[in-house]
Amino acid sequence: MAKKQEFTYEVARKRLEQILREIDSGKIGIDDLEKTLEEAKELIDQSLKKLEQAEKIILKWEK
């Protein structure tokens, strides 16, 4: 299996916003919707991981 591409939080956020605009505007056809939603899920998972890592760092600083 190929390694999934990692994105910075900002790049992932901007791409998710773009995906939402495309879905809302009807630019994504039903045939491409599954692939696009899988991409969105991967971006969300990566973003959550980065936020959790940042939270851990902040909690360490607070101690």
N, C-alpha and C positions, 0 to 999 in steps of 0.2 A: 504494500500500500504506500502511496506517495505521501511524503510529509506535507501536512497542511501549512499553508502560508501564514506566517504571523504578521499582524499589523499593529501599528501603534494605536493607542486608545483613540486619538483624534482622527486618524484615517478610518478606523472602524466606525466611529460615530458618524462621520460625514457620509460614508457609504451606506450606512443604515438609513440615514435621512434621505438619501437619493433613492434607495429601494422603496421607502414609504411613499415618496412623491410619485414614483413610477407606478406603484400599485394603485394609489389614489386616482391617478389620472387615466388609468386603464391602458397604459403603455405596455404592460407585461401581459402577454397572452396566456391563456390557460396552459398551453404546452410548456411554457417557460416558467410558470409559477412554482412548480415543485423545486426546480433547480435554484430559483431565486430565494425561496424560503429556506432551503438548506444552507445557502450562503449566509443569509441573515442569521440563522441559528448559530452558525460557526462564529460569526462576528460578535454576537451577543455573548456566547460562551467565553470567547477570548477577552472581551471587555470586562465581564464579571470576574474573571480570573485576575486581571490586572487591578481591578478595584479592590479585590480581597487582599492582594499583595500589598497595595498601598495602605489599606486599613491596618494590616499587621505591623507595618513600619510605624505608622502613627501611634498605635497602641504601645509599641516598645518605647517610643520617645516620651510618652506620658508617664511611664513608670519611674 
